[in-house]
Amino acid sequence: MWWVSGFWGVEQTMPNKEYTVTLLWDDDASVWVATSDDIPGLVLEGGSADALIERVRFAAPGLMALNSLDCENSVLHFQFERYAGVFA
């Protein structure tokens, strides 16, 4: 089965599974923290969201294998959470 993504019109195989990773800003430590209910054991932190996404992409396959999860043709869905007060 093939599908065409809207981005650059590149043909890709339909993902087998989507794993959600949440990136939450820790104001006290001034870092982003990545966790996932879908990938047990995934807890990483990084100074920037982009750097943390790359760390997750490298760490996820090993954790997925340890948890007998299929990472072949799977995608990571990143959700960001950051709370900030309103300047008044």
Secondary structure as UniProt FT lines:
FT   STRAND          2..4
FT   TURN            8..9
FT   STRAND          11..13
FT   STRAND          18..26
FT   TURN            27..30
FT   STRAND          31..35
FT   TURN            40..41
FT   STRAND          43..46
FT   HELIX           49..66
FT   TURN            67..68
FT   TURN            72..73
FT   STRAND          75..81
//
